[in-house]
């Protein structure tokens, strides 16, 4: 496991994870945020290694969304999960903000999530969610409803720990009862793996 920037190993197993809710109504207090708690609940089930959440809530304004992503990455988040603002409506700007904040895009995440969601609802094709790399963080756009969040993360999360390895982040272990993280044999570190009975 090496950092893409300097080739050094990151032997940490503690992850700082950004949870970013993008919603005009929730930011005004008109609507109870369900997306952020939905992401946290999913991570509590799936992650076996130690992690801490850094939570942000912003309105559907592209500069504010972009700045929040950059700030979470600068704070040391290795993973930033956004919720909301991925549809075709005029105020839906999360994918644009993500693209502006990221130096590399990973379109396969969006493709896989849409494919999974289409099995449940035909309107999933309207989602524009994407993913990319901002500094040392993997950024993934998610929908706003907890059920849809879980469906999307189930479709891609097996690849998340290894992606974080590749960008120099901590070694993340998953609860195999929910998600089995995939790593090439050369990237598996038994000395850093956390038992699925932990946490």
N, C-alpha and C positions, 0 to 999 in steps of 0.2 A: 504494500500500500504506500503510494508516494504522492507527494503534492505535485500538481501540474506546474506550479510556479518555480519551485526550487529543488525538487527531487527528494526532499526530506520526508521522513515518516512522521505521521501524526499518531501517537500511541494513546491518545485520549479515547475514553469511551463515553464521555459526557457530552451530550448534544444540547446546544441552545437552538430552539426552534421558534421561528416567528409565525404567529397566527394573525393574519391581516384581514379584517372584515371591511369590505367596501360596500357602503350603503348610505344613501342620502337619508332614508327614514331612520335607520338605526343610529346614525350619527347625530340626528336631531332629538333622539329619544322618543320618536313616534312609534317605533317598532322594536320589539325585543330581538336582539341578535340571536339567531339560532345557528348560524353557520359557524361562528367561532367556537362555541361550546361543542358543536358537532365534530369539528376537527379535533378538539382536545379529547373528547370521549373516544374517538377512533384511535388516537395515538396511545391513550392509556391502555387500550386493549391489545394493541399490536406491538408496541415497543417493549423489549425486555431490558435493554440497557438504560442507564440513567439519563434523564433529559429534563430540561426546564423550558417553560413556555414564556415567550415575550409577546404580549398581546397588544395589538393596535386596532383602532377603529377610525376610518376616514370616510368622507363623503365621496360620491362618484365624480371626482374632479381629477383629471389626468395628472396635473402637476403634483397634487397631494398624494395620489396613489404611488406615483413614481418616486417621490421623495421618501415615502414610508418604506418602500422596498429597499431603497439605497441605505436608509438609516438602519434598518434591521440587519442588512448585510454588514454594514460598518460596525455594528454592535457585536458581531461575532456569530450571528446565526449561520448554521450550516444548511438549514432547510427553512424556506419561507413558503407557507401555504396560504394562498389568498382565497377568499370566498366572496362571490358576488361580482356583478358587473361584467359577465362574459357573454351576454346575449347580443342581439342585433339592435336593441333600442338605442335611441340617441344618447342617453346618459351612460350606456355601458361602455366603459373605456379601460377596463382592467387589462385586456390583452395589449392594447396600445401602450399603456404605462409600463407593462412588463417588458415589452420589446425595447422601449426606450431606456430602461434601466439595465438591461442585460447586454453583455458583450457577445454571448453565444446563445442561439436558440436551439431548443430540443423539440422539434415538432412531433416526434413520435409519441410523446406523452399525450398530447391533445388527440392525436389520431386513435390511440388505444382507449382513451377515456370515452370518446364519442362512440366508438364501436361498442363498448360495453353498455353505455347508456341507451343506445338505439335498441337494444334487446328489451328495454323496459318501456320506453316512450319514443314515438316517432319524432317529436319535437327536439330530441337531443341533437339532431343535425343542425339546429340553429345555434348551438354553442360554439363559441370561438376560443375556448380556453386553450392555453398553450403552456410552455415551460421554457426556462432558460437559466443561464448562469449569470449571477450578479456578484462580482468579486468572488468570495469563497462560498457562496450560497447557491443551492439549487432552489429555484422559484417555480412553484407549480400553481396554476390557476384552477380553482374548483368552483362548482356551482354553490348555490346558497342553501339548499335544503339538506338536512343531515342524512337522509336516506340516499340522496344522489351523491353526496360527498363520499359516503362509504362505498358506493358502487364504483365510483371513479378511482378512489384510492386502492380498492381491491384489485383493480385492473393494472395498476402500475407500480404499486409499492414494493414488489419483489425486486425491482431494479434500483430503487432509491438508495439503499445503503452503499452499493458498489459505486453508484454515481458520486456519492459524497466522498467515498474513498478517493476517487480519481481527481477530485478538485481539492484534495488536501484536508478534508474534514475528519471528524472523529469516526472511530469504528463503531458502527451501530449494529446491534443485534435485535432480532425480531422474535416475537412469540410464535413459535412454529405451529401452534394450534390455530393461528389466524393467518399468518403470512410467513412463508419460507423465503428468506432473502437469498437471492442468487448471486454468487460470486464465482469467478473462475477458480479452479483449485489453487492456483498460485497466489490468489488474493485472500484466501481463507486464513484467519489467524486464530487458532484454537485457544491461544493464551489470552486473547482479548474477548472471546465469545462470552456472553452472559447467559446463564441458564434461563430457559423459558419459564422457570418457576420463580424467577426474581421479580420484584416489584409488584 
